[in-house]
Amino acid sequence: MKNTKVITQKTLSTILAAALAVVTLFQAATVNSYEAAPASALEAELLAEFDQFIAEEVMGEEMDALEAFEIMELEITESVKVYNQNNELIGQGNPETNPLLGKLVNQADYLSQIGGEKYFQITE
């Protein structure tokens, strides 16, 4: 008697699990997938202005926005600080405009970059 009760309980659990799986599958099939919403008029206008700005900045050259950002990043003036072995500052500024500082940077080891500032140290 006990045996038939256990079998009935297992059968009932199996039927409930199968029913739950079927319901879950049907619900998953009816859920709408998330699609990108169309751009609003303001977003479309801003994107058009951005594209026009990029086109004007690169003077009609064929390049995408990523290349334009890379060019703008290269145009930013570089500032470096060079330290000696005793961590004393021996040079600071833009190595493109200061040839002596450029020579120091070429002799030095790169330490790090924080913000727009690069740090070098001369080790002898």
Summary of the structure (lengths in Angstrom):
residues: 124
radius of gyration: 32.9
end to end distance: 91.7
largest distance: 98.8
contacts: 248
relative contact order: 0.08
helix: 53%
strand: 17%
